[in-house]
């Protein structure tokens, strides 16, 4: 999958998807987005700090591992942050309505899209 808009639309097909984006965490820039209800520019900047903090912590602990995804559970929503393995410095961000989504299936779909994403 080389088309960013195609990847974003596939992510929006996840049950309960509200908003999705692709972010460059070296700069915090939003590269693409779909959906509504979330200020994705602010979310990109904030979640960039989440990823950077986790990477610093892993370095400090000398963990020889990689982040698969970061899950933030809110009362009304799930937020999935998944680094793109094939494109160092990028992550996928997905916001799901907690009452309309299946977290396990959503994580699987994000993984599938991430594996096909070509930038």
Secondary structure by P-SEA (a helix, b strand, c coil): cccaaaaaaaaaacccccccccccccccccccccccccaaaaaaaaaaaaaaaaaaaaaaacccccccbbbbbcccbbbbbbcccccccbbbbbbbccccccaaaaaaaaaaaaaaccc
